[in-house]
Amino acid sequence: MRYSQWKILPPSSGGALPLAILAARGIAPGEETARFIEPPLSDLHDPFLLPDMDKAVKRIEKAAAGGEKIAVYGDYDVDGVTAVCLMVECLRSKGADCVYFIPNRIDDGYGLHAHIVRRMKGEGVSLIITVDVGIVDFEAADTAKELGIDLIITDHHTCAGHLPDALAAINPRRADSLYPNRDLAGVGVAFKLAAALESGEPPEKLVMKYGGLAALGTVADIMPLTGENRVLAFHGINVLASTPRLGISCIMEVLGFAGGKRTIDSSVISYQIAPMINAAGRLGSADTALELLLTDDVQRARYLASALGEANTRRRELETEMYSQAETMCGNITNPAIVLSHTGWHQGVTGIVASKLMVKYGKPVFIITLNGVSGKGTARCPRHISLTALLERCADTLTGFGGHSAAAGFTVETARLAEFENAVQNAVRDLDVSASGETLLIDAEVESEDLTVKNAEGIAALKPFGAGNPEPVLLLRGVYIKQIISLKGGRHLRLMISAGGAVYPVICFGFEQNGFRFRAGDIADIAFCLSLNHFRGVTLQLELKDIR
């Protein structure tokens, strides 16, 4: 129903189901498997392998020793907020005079801005350190140089043909970078700068101090959880689960997870904590989220976490309203891409709505909020399509654009909107991607006797799951659908299936009752994830990914 094709990995002789899954994914039994299941901190790379790291460290140490005012400038998403928090805590621990600034999504927009650089000059700032932004902000870099402000850029986004004129530009994606991990998150680059500034500290201590923040931003920004990123996420999540910082504990309280009702893992970060932190930046200022992560005042933290909860509720309301409007505008879409524009749409939720439309229709989605003579757009693409390649083909119709292969932002003049849409549709046709469809990768075909608590526990040991290490998907053929139960007003379903003489519940998130083509009594093949549900005891949980 959701995927045009299923691809089953070749069966492996890895033994028990979890080991067979790793073997099918190319992870050899023995030492390689052991390092994957519990990645050692020794797999963290030397931060001084990053370009310009030595210059940045020397300048920061000079500024801290001389009492100069340092400004940390970041982005308003989870990656940016955690990176700002990490860098501010690191600098203040070294006795630096440190302030921070996160732009307002609505008033300022993304990136480092020249007018804010001028404001910082008036406030006595002599050194700016960016986190998660800056690598394509040439005007702001030139302004900083003209004003006599030194600029250190730390970023992980794709570089342009040349670099901004800055004292240092630390980015693993630089063409001349020899750093082994090109896929660090913005907070990951900030972690490496902190590690360089505290190079005498053992990695265990660095992870205890900053690992939780690094894990939050890395998971939330959908960075591949392999190699060094897996090390940061694995150990950072353990820190968050065992000794979470005050702000995260208060978020868990607001979510109803206090008292160990649910432990923190990558799923909780992606679907619970990250949306809460993101809500502040989506609706305007991310300062509430940042202050929550920085504060050690219990009462203040609880107040700020409650405010984030309210913002997240408001975000969901705006999202629901906008999605309904956008879905109506889609109508019977026949073009290979969806391009929608509207005056008054809130920029903070366009990305979420674009993602939902992309999943539903399986096409590239471009959503534009019009504001007079120009519009700010958000784009999302299925995994088999390069959004970067699409936007590059439309570049001459845009004022600017930037982002990743699957998600990006752009600006377009209102007068050129039709021209841009035509360019997008032609680009999708030229790249011949519309017929590719989405493919579901299945790790293993199983029998009903494989559905055991032991196998579910073994699969859980492969966490954290995310980009680069998706939760394993299993295939069970010929199940009998006994019952279909509607949940949340038909937005989700629960199936009761029979297989091998046993009955199992299957939760079906996002499978709407109106569009579900199966009925009780049907025989089907199901692709699903296997886990344990700890609510009122320990039971197996099957989560449907697709059915045919």
ZAGUSE-194245 format. One record per residue (C-alpha): x, y, z; residue in one letter. Coordinates in steps of 0.1 Angstrom, whole numbers, padded with zeros to 4 digits, always signed. Example, Ala and Ser with C-alpha at 12.3 -4.5 7.8 and 13.67 -1.06 7.14 Angstrom:
<sites>
+0123-0045+0078A/+0137-0011+0071S/
</sites>
This chain:
<sites>
+0000+0000+0000M/+0028+0024+0009R/+0057+0011-0012Y/+0058+0003-0049S/+0082-0026-0043Q/+0097-0047-0015W/+0133-0057-0016K/+0143-0086+0007I/+0180-0087+0017L/+0196-0121+0008P/+0193-0145+0037P/+0223-0148+0060S/+0237-0177+0080S/+0243-0153+0109G/+0226-0176+0134G/+0201-0160+0157A/+0177-0135+0141L/+0195-0103+0153P/+0229-0115+0142L/+0215-0127+0109A/+0201-0092+0104I/+0235-0076+0110L/+0252-0101+0087A/+0227-0093+0060A/+0235-0057+0064R/+0272-0064+0058G/+0284-0064+0094I/+0307-0094+0099A/+0302-0117+0129P/+0328-0115+0157G/+0347-0083+0165E/+0328-0061+0140E/+0295-0072+0154T/+0307-0066+0190A/+0319-0030+0180R/+0286-0023+0164F/+0265-0035+0194I/+0286-0015+0218E/+0307+0010+0199P/+0339+0020+0218P/+0348+0056+0225L/+0381+0049+0209S/+0363+0051+0175D/+0359+0089+0180L/+0383+0106+0156H/+0409+0133+0164D/+0392+0167+0162P/+0423+0183+0148F/+0418+0164+0116L/+0390+0188+0108L/+0402+0218+0086P/+0410+0250+0105D/+0405+0234+0139M/+0440+0245+0151D/+0434+0281+0141K/+0400+0281+0158A/+0413+0267+0191V/+0441+0293+0193K/+0418+0322+0186R/+0392+0310+0211I/+0418+0305+0238E/+0432+0340+0232K/+0397+0355+0234A/+0389+0336+0266A/+0421+0346+0283A/+0418+0382+0272G/+0382+0387+0285G/+0369+0393+0250E/+0331+0390+0244K/+0324+0359+0223I/+0290+0353+0206A/+0278+0319+0197V/+0254+0320+0167Y/+0232+0290+0158G/+0201+0277+0141D/+0166+0274+0155Y/+0162+0237+0150D/+0171+0209+0175V/+0206+0205+0159D/+0213+0242+0161G/+0198+0247+0196V/+0218+0218+0211T/+0250+0230+0193A/+0246+0265+0208V/+0240+0250+0242C/+0270+0227+0239L/+0293+0255+0228M/+0281+0280+0254V/+0286+0255+0282E/+0321+0247+0269C/+0332+0283+0266L/+0318+0293+0300R/+0335+0264+0316S/+0368+0279+0303K/+0359+0313+0319G/+0350+0330+0286A/+0326+0360+0284D/+0301+0343+0262C/+0267+0354+0248V/+0245+0336+0223Y/+0221+0344+0195F/+0196+0323+0176I/+0177+0341+0147P/+0139+0343+0147N/+0126+0320+0120R/+0099+0345+0110I/+0117+0378+0114D/+0152+0369+0105D/+0151+0336+0086G/+0178+0310+0084Y/+0215+0317+0085G/+0240+0343+0097L/+0228+0378+0088H/+0249+0409+0082A/+0225+0432+0102H/+0228+0409+0133I/+0266+0410+0129V/+0265+0448+0130R/+0243+0446+0161R/+0268+0423+0178M/+0296+0448+0170K/+0276+0475+0188G/+0274+0451+0218E/+0311+0447+0220G/+0315+0413+0204V/+0349+0407+0189S/+0346+0370+0180L/+0316+0351+0166I/+0314+0313+0165I/+0287+0299+0143T/+0272+0264+0149V/+0251+0246+0123D/+0251+0277+0100V/+0274+0300+0082G/+0291+0280+0055I/+0273+0299+0026V/+0267+0332+0044D/+0292+0353+0024F/+0277+0387+0030E/+0277+0383+0068A/+0313+0370+0067A/+0324+0401+0047D/+0305+0424+0071T/+0323+0408+0101A/+0357+0413+0085K/+0349+0450+0076E/+0339+0456+0113L/+0370+0439+0127G/+0351+0409+0141I/+0368+0375+0138D/+0345+0348+0125L/+0348+0311+0132I/+0323+0290+0112I/+0314+0255+0124T/+0288+0239+0101D/+0280+0206+0084H/+0260+0218+0054H/+0271+0215+0018T/+0298+0241+0009C/+0296+0263-0022A/+0323+0265-0048G/+0343+0287-0024H/+0343+0294+0014L/+0333+0326+0032P/+0361+0350+0042D/+0364+0338+0078A/+0392+0332+0103L/+0383+0295+0103A/+0357+0274+0085A/+0353+0240+0103I/+0332+0217+0081N/+0338+0180+0074P/+0322+0185+0039R/+0349+0209+0028R/+0365+0197-0005A/+0399+0198+0012D/+0388+0180+0044S/+0406+0148+0054L/+0382+0141+0083Y/+0369+0105+0081P/+0333+0114+0089N/+0316+0137+0065R/+0282+0131+0081D/+0286+0149+0114L/+0256+0169+0125A/+0260+0206+0134G/+0261+0196+0170V/+0286+0169+0161G/+0310+0196+0147V/+0304+0216+0178A/+0313+0186+0199F/+0345+0182+0180K/+0354+0218+0187L/+0347+0213+0224A/+0369+0182+0223A/+0397+0202+0207A/+0394+0229+0233L/+0394+0203+0261E/+0419+0180+0244S/+0434+0170+0278G/+0401+0154+0289E/+0394+0117+0284P/+0366+0109+0260P/+0345+0094+0288E/+0343+0128+0305K/+0336+0146+0273L/+0307+0123+0266V/+0293+0127+0301M/+0294+0165+0296K/+0283+0169+0260Y/+0273+0135+0247G/+0236+0139+0255G/+0234+0171+0235L/+0253+0156+0207A/+0229+0126+0206A/+0198+0148+0206L/+0210+0169+0177G/+0224+0140+0157T/+0192+0119+0159V/+0169+0149+0154A/+0187+0161+0123D/+0184+0126+0108I/+0222+0121+0104M/+0234+0085+0096P/+0238+0066+0128L/+0269+0048+0116T/+0306+0051+0124G/+0314+0080+0147E/+0278+0092+0147N/+0268+0059+0161R/+0294+0062+0189V/+0280+0097+0198L/+0244+0086+0196A/+0249+0053+0215F/+0268+0068+0244H/+0249+0101+0244G/+0215+0084+0246I/+0229+0063+0276N/+0238+0096+0293V/+0203+0110+0286L/+0186+0079+0299A/+0207+0075+0331S/+0215+0111+0341T/+0194+0135+0319P/+0200+0172+0323R/+0173+0191+0341L/+0157+0205+0310G/+0152+0171+0294I/+0138+0157+0327S/+0112+0185+0327C/+0103+0178+0290I/+0098+0141+0300M/+0075+0152+0328E/+0054+0173+0304V/+0053+0143+0280L/+0040+0121+0308G/+0071+0100+0309F/+0083+0109+0344A/+0092+0083+0369G/+0107+0059+0344G/+0074+0053+0325K/+0094+0054+0293R/+0132+0055+0288T/+0149+0077+0263I/+0159+0062+0230D/+0162+0074+0195S/+0124+0069+0189S/+0116+0091+0219V/+0140+0117+0207I/+0126+0117+0172S/+0089+0117+0179Y/+0086+0132+0214Q/+0115+0153+0226I/+0126+0168+0193A/+0092+0181+0183P/+0090+0198+0218M/+0123+0215+0213I/+0116+0224+0177N/+0082+0239+0186A/+0097+0271+0200A/+0118+0278+0169G/+0090+0268+0145R/+0066+0294+0160L/+0092+0322+0163G/+0120+0323+0188S/+0140+0292+0199A/+0153+0311+0230D/+0128+0292+0252T/+0142+0259+0242A/+0178+0270+0246L/+0172+0286+0280E/+0155+0253+0291L/+0186+0233+0282L/+0210+0258+0299L/+0191+0265+0331T/+0198+0247+0364D/+0168+0264+0382D/+0142+0237+0387V/+0112+0260+0389Q/+0123+0279+0358R/+0129+0247+0339A/+0094+0234+0347R/+0079+0267+0335Y/+0099+0266+0303L/+0091+0230+0296A/+0054+0237+0301S/+0057+0266+0276A/+0073+0243+0251L/+0044+0219+0256G/+0019+0246+0248E/+0039+0257+0218A/+0039+0221+0205N/+0002+0219+0209T/-0002+0251+0189R/+0022+0238+0163R/+0000+0206+0159R/-0031+0228+0154E/-0014+0249+0127L/-0001+0218+0111E/-0035+0201+0110T/-0051+0232+0095E/-0025+0237+0069M/-0023+0200+0059Y/-0061+0200+0053S/-0058+0231+0030Q/-0028+0217+0012A/-0044+0183+0006E/-0075+0200-0008T/-0053+0220-0032M/-0036+0188-0044C/-0068+0175-0059G/-0061+0149-0085N/-0024+0156-0089I/-0010+0144-0123T/+0022+0164-0124N/+0054+0146-0112P/+0059+0171-0084A/+0036+0190-0061I/+0041+0228-0059V/+0017+0247-0036L/+0017+0283-0026S/-0005+0303-0003H/-0005+0336+0016T/-0006+0333+0053G/+0008+0298+0058W/+0030+0296+0088H/+0066+0290+0078Q/+0072+0270+0110G/+0051+0241+0099V/+0056+0240+0061T/+0083+0214+0064G/+0061+0190+0084I/+0033+0194+0060V/+0056+0189+0030A/+0069+0157+0045S/+0034+0143+0051K/+0024+0151+0015L/+0055+0135+0002M/+0048+0103+0021V/+0012+0102+0009K/+0018+0110-0028Y/+0054+0097-0032G/+0064+0128-0051K/+0087+0158-0045P/+0068+0185-0026V/+0075+0223-0027F/+0054+0245-0004I/+0057+0282-0005I/+0045+0309+0019T/+0039+0341+0000L/+0046+0374+0015N/+0041+0402-0010G/+0068+0402-0037V/+0085+0371-0026S/+0079+0337-0011G/+0098+0314+0013K/+0096+0278+0003G/+0103+0244+0019T/+0110+0213-0002A/+0109+0175+0007R/+0119+0146-0016C/+0115+0108-0015P/+0147+0090-0008R/+0153+0079-0044H/+0154+0115-0056I/+0181+0141-0050S/+0165+0174-0040L/+0198+0191-0045T/+0199+0180-0081A/+0163+0193-0086L/+0170+0227-0071L/+0202+0231-0090E/+0183+0227-0123R/+0159+0254-0111C/+0185+0277-0097A/+0180+0305-0122D/+0144+0309-0112T/+0152+0313-0075L/+0166+0340-0053T/+0185+0314-0032G/+0183+0279-0019F/+0202+0255+0004G/+0199+0223+0024G/+0202+0185+0020H/+0193+0160-0006S/+0160+0152+0011A/+0151+0185+0026A/+0158+0221+0016A/+0146+0257+0018G/+0145+0283-0009F/+0132+0318-0018T/+0114+0328-0050V/+0100+0360-0063E/+0062+0359-0065T/+0063+0372-0101A/+0085+0341-0111R/+0064+0315-0093L/+0049+0300-0124A/+0083+0299-0140E/+0097+0281-0110F/+0069+0256-0110E/+0074+0249-0147N/+0112+0244-0141A/+0105+0220-0112V/+0081+0198-0133Q/+0106+0198-0162N/+0135+0189-0139A/+0116+0159-0124V/+0107+0147-0159R/+0143+0152-0171D/+0157+0133-0142L/+0132+0105-0149D/+0125+0099-0112V/+0087+0100-0111S/+0084+0063-0120A/+0110+0050-0096S/+0087+0047-0066G/+0096+0040-0030E/+0113+0007-0021T/+0109-0009+0013L/+0140-0028+0024L/+0132-0059+0043I/+0159-0074+0065D/+0146-0109+0069A/+0117-0132+0061E/+0105-0149+0093V/+0081-0176+0105E/+0057-0172+0134S/+0080-0192+0157E/+0105-0163+0152D/+0082-0139+0170L/+0097-0143+0205T/+0107-0120+0233V/+0143-0131+0230K/+0144-0120+0193N/+0127-0087+0202A/+0153-0081+0229E/+0181-0090+0205G/+0168-0065+0179I/+0166-0038+0206A/+0203-0044+0212A/+0210-0030+0177L/+0197+0005+0188K/+0200+0034+0183P/+0179+0032+0152F/+0177+0060+0126G/+0192+0071+0093A/+0219+0047+0083G/+0207+0021+0108N/+0170+0018+0103P/+0149-0004+0126E/+0149-0039+0111P/+0119-0048+0090V/+0107-0084+0089L/+0084-0102+0065L/+0057-0127+0075L/+0037-0142+0047R/+0002-0155+0046G/-0012-0141+0078V/-0050-0142+0084Y/-0066-0109+0093I/-0091-0117+0121K/-0101-0082+0130Q/-0095-0045+0121I/-0099-0020+0149I/-0101+0018+0142S/-0080+0041+0165L/-0079+0078+0170K/-0110+0084+0148G/-0097+0063+0120G/-0063+0079+0117R/-0046+0047+0129H/-0055+0010+0130L/-0049-0022+0150R/-0050-0055+0132L/-0055-0088+0150M/-0038-0114+0129I/-0034-0152+0131S/-0002-0169+0122A/+0011-0204+0131G/-0018-0210+0154G/-0012-0178+0175A/-0029-0144+0175V/-0009-0112+0174Y/-0019-0075+0175P/-0003-0053+0148V/-0003-0016+0154I/-0007+0004+0121C/+0004+0040+0127F/-0007+0064+0099G/-0028+0037+0081F/-0061+0055+0078E/-0093+0034+0079Q/-0107+0051+0048N/-0078+0042+0026G/-0072+0007+0040F/-0080-0019+0012R/-0081-0050+0034F/-0109-0065+0053R/-0113-0091+0081A/-0109-0126+0066G/-0083-0115+0041D/-0049-0133+0037I/-0019-0109+0035A/+0018-0106+0037D/+0030-0081+0063I/+0062-0061+0066A/+0067-0050+0102F/+0091-0041+0130C/+0093-0063+0161L/+0097-0048+0196S/+0086-0051+0232L/+0058-0032+0248N/+0064-0027+0285H/+0029-0013+0293F/+0014-0035+0319R/+0040-0062+0316G/+0061-0073+0287V/+0044-0082+0254T/+0055-0084+0218L/+0046-0055+0196Q/+0044-0057+0158L/+0043-0023+0140E/+0031-0025+0104L/+0053-0009+0077K/+0034-0022+0047D/+0009-0049+0036I/+0000-0067+0004R/
</sites>
